[in-house]
Amino acid sequence: MPFFVDTLQLKSFVAIADTGTFGQAAAAVNRTQSALSLQIKKLEEQLGCELFDRTGRRVVLTPQGEVFLGYARRMIQLQWEAFSRLREPDVEGEIRFGTPEDFATHYLPEVLARFRQHHPRVQLMVACDLTLNLFDGFQRGDYDVILAKRDPQRVKGGTKVWREPLVWAGADGFRPGERLSLVLSPQPCIYRARALAALDHSRRSWHISYTSPSLAGTLAAVKAGLGVTVLPANMIPPGIHPVRSELKLPALADAEIALLKRDELPKAGHVFVEHIVHSLESRGH
């Protein structure tokens, strides 16, 4: 059977893989659950294999589904890049972009490189800073576009482009003392505030043993055994691992990455925003 797949099928498949339920995925792609089920059934028939294991409470990918997920994300991204490049080949201008350093280091190099490749006449000015400093700079007019961490229960506005499960992380073999040693970013930092509030609520004794404004400095201190920190679950490097269970630490709620843009953006700014949103959506969150 010839293999034909459209963007809606791909996005539906990715949405189910990301959410673990047909109901949430249907809402995400604005389709009914029955329509979504038919789309996936058709996709599985064409591929000749099951993409999801539906036996548990949550839908999980089969080994074949895990393989196809990478291709699906790439196909969605390639479709968008082709459309963007052909629609706006000569866009030009200057964009002032602010982003948290850890997010920029882990996720954005390829995203920004592709934008530069497809729109070489747009000059990007990228600055990395703590989220609250980015908010302040955005209010002053220092940035055209920012990505910023936020607590989804408290801060609204902007466009959600990523959701981050947060975990306590420590060096392999780390053993805490009588008081929990922490390695955190300086104020103002959302992860710092989240960590201290959770510890205080659970009445856990703590002290800050090391403060670093950079992700590299934080990871170096944690690997050296100076304390535990808070990291996004998918940013944990070798030599560091989640330690919540073994240290009996309180749970941390997810954080979100939101995109904010100023009201009057030039054409280049709108193209850049669309590129960021579509690129991060295709990578999963």
N, C-alpha and C positions, 0 to 999 in steps of 0.2 A: 504493500500500500504506500503511495506517495505520502511524504510527510509535509503537511501544510500547517503552520502555526501562526496565529496573529498576536499582536501585542496584548490584547485583552486576555487571551489564554495564558500568555507568559506571566502577566501581572497577577492574574488569579492564582496561578501555581505558586508564585513567589509569596503572595499574601498569605496563603495557607501555610506555607513553610515557616513564615515569620511569626504568625499568630498561634498556630497549633490548633485552630478551630475553623470550620467552614463558616460558622455564623459571623465571627469577627472579620474574616477575610471577605465575605460577601459585602459587609458594610464598608470595608476599606475600598473596594473597587466598584461600589454602587451597583451591585447586582443582587438578585435574589439568591438564596441559598440553593434552591433547586437548579437554577440556571448555572450556578458555579459547579455543582456536582456533575451536571451534564458536560460542561466544558472539560473538566478533569477526566471524566470517563472517556471522552473522545480522544483526549491527549494520550491517555494510557493505552487505548486501543491502537493508536497510530504507532506508538513507541514499542508496543508489544510487551509491556511490563507494568507492574504496579509501582506507582510513585510514592504512595503513602500507605502506612500501616494504620488501619482504622480500628484496631481491636481494643485499644485503651480509651481512657477518658479524653485524652488529647491525641490529635492526629500527628504522627511523626513520619519523617522521611524514611523510605526504604533505602538500602544501599544504592539502588539505581536512581532513586529520587535525589540523593545527595550528589550524585554525579551530574544529573541533569540541572540541578539548581545553579551550579556555576555557569553552565552554558546559557541558562535562561537569563541570568543577570547580565551576561555579556551581550546577548542578543538585544535586550531592552536598551542597554547603553549604546550599542552601535546604531540602532534605529534612531535614537534621539540625536546622536552626534551627526549622523548623515543629514537629518532634517535641519538641525541648527546650522550646520556649515553651509548648506545650499541656500537656506533662507536668508541668512545674514552674513554673506561672505566678506563684505567690505566694512563691517562695523568698526568704529574706531573711537578712542576717547581714553579717559583716565578714570580708574575706579580705586577708591580708598577702602580697603577691606581689613576688618579686624576679626581676630579669631583666638580662642584659647590655645595656648602652646601645645598642650598634650593632644588635642584634637587635630591641630594643624600637622603635628609631627607624624601622627599615626594614620590619618585618613586622607589628608588633603594634597600631598605632593603630586600624586598621579592625577587627581581631579584638576588641579591648577595647571599642570603641565599640558593636559589635553586641551584645556581652554586656550592656553597660549598658542598651542600648535594650530588650532582651528581659527583663532582670531588674533593673529600676530600684531595687528595694528592697535590693539587695546593694551594700554599700559596699566599693569596691576601694581598697586602699592600695598603690600601686606604687612600688617603689624600684629604681633602676638602679645597678649596681656591677660591678666586675670579678668574674669567675667564682669565684676562690678566696675572695674576700671574701663572696660569696653563700653558698658552702659553709660558711664559718665561721659566718655569721649563721644559716643553717639549723640547724646543730648546736646553736647557743645557744637556738634556739626563737624567733628574731626573725621568721621567715617561716612561713607555712602552706604555700606552694607557691613553688618557684623553677624557672626555666629556667636551665640552666648548660651552658657549653661543656665538653667533655671529650674526651680522647683515647680512642677506642673500643678501642685495643689495651691500655690500662692501667687505665682506670677503668670499672667496671661499676656496675650499680644504676640505679634510676629507669627511666623509659620514654623510649626514643628517639623524638623527634618531628620531628627535622630532621637532615639531613646536609649539611655545608658543604664543597665543594671550596675549598681555599685557594690563593691565587695571590700572587706578588710583584707589586706595583703601583707605578708611578712616574708622574711628570708627563710629559705629551707633550713630547718633546725633551730629557728628562733625560739627562745624561752623567755617569757616576760618575768619581770620582777614583781615586787609587792604592788607597785603601781604600774599601770600600763604605760609604756613609753610610746610616744607618737612622733611620726615624721610627717609634717604637714606644710602646705603652702602658707605664706603669711596672710594676714588679713588684708583686703577682703577676699575670701575664697569660699565658694558655696560648699565644696567638699569638706573644708575645715569646719564650717558651721554645722554641716550635717553630722559629721563625726562627733563633735563635742556635745551637740544636743542629744544624740542617741545615747552616748555614754552617761551624761548627766541624768537622763530620764531613767536609765537602768541602775543608777547609783553606783557606777563603776569608777573607781579611783584612777586618775590618769595624770600624766604630765607631758609636756611637749619637750622632747629632747633635741629635736633638730628641725629647723625651718629653712625651706628652700623655695625660691620663686620659680624654679625651673623643674620640669619633669626629670631631666637627667640627674639633677642634684638630689631630688627626692628618691629616685631609684637607687642611686649610689649609696645613700645613707641607709636605706632599707636593706640592701644587700650586705652592708657592713654590720648589720645586726643592731642598729641604733634604735629601732622601733618598728611599729607597724604603721601603715598608711591606708588611705582609701583610694581605690583605682576603679575605673570601669572594668567590668569583668573580662572584656576582650582585649585589654591592654596590658595584661600581666606577662612580663618577660620571663625567660628562663632564670632560674635561681630564686624566684619569688612565687608564692602560691597563696591561695585563699586560706585564711586562718580563723574564720569566724567560729566554726564548730569546735576546733581544738582549744581555742582561747575563750569560748563561751561569750562571744561578743554580741551585742544587739544587732538586729537586722537593719539594713539601710534601704530606704525607699529609692526607687529609680530616679534618675535625673533626666532632663531633656536638653537637647540642643535645639535652639530656635534661631531662625534667621529673621533679622530686622533690616529693613531698608528705608531710606528716607523717601518722603512723599514724591519729590520731583527728581526722578532718576533720568539720566540721559539714556539713549537707546542702548549704548554699550552696557549700562548698568542692568537693564532689564534682561538682556541676553545672558549676562553673567549670573544673575539670580536664577534664571531658568536652568542654566547649566549646573549650578550647585545643587539645586533641589532635585533635579532628575538624576544626577550622578549619585547622590547619597541615597535616594530612593532605590536605585538599582542595586546598591551594595547591601541593602538590608539594614534593619535597625531594631 
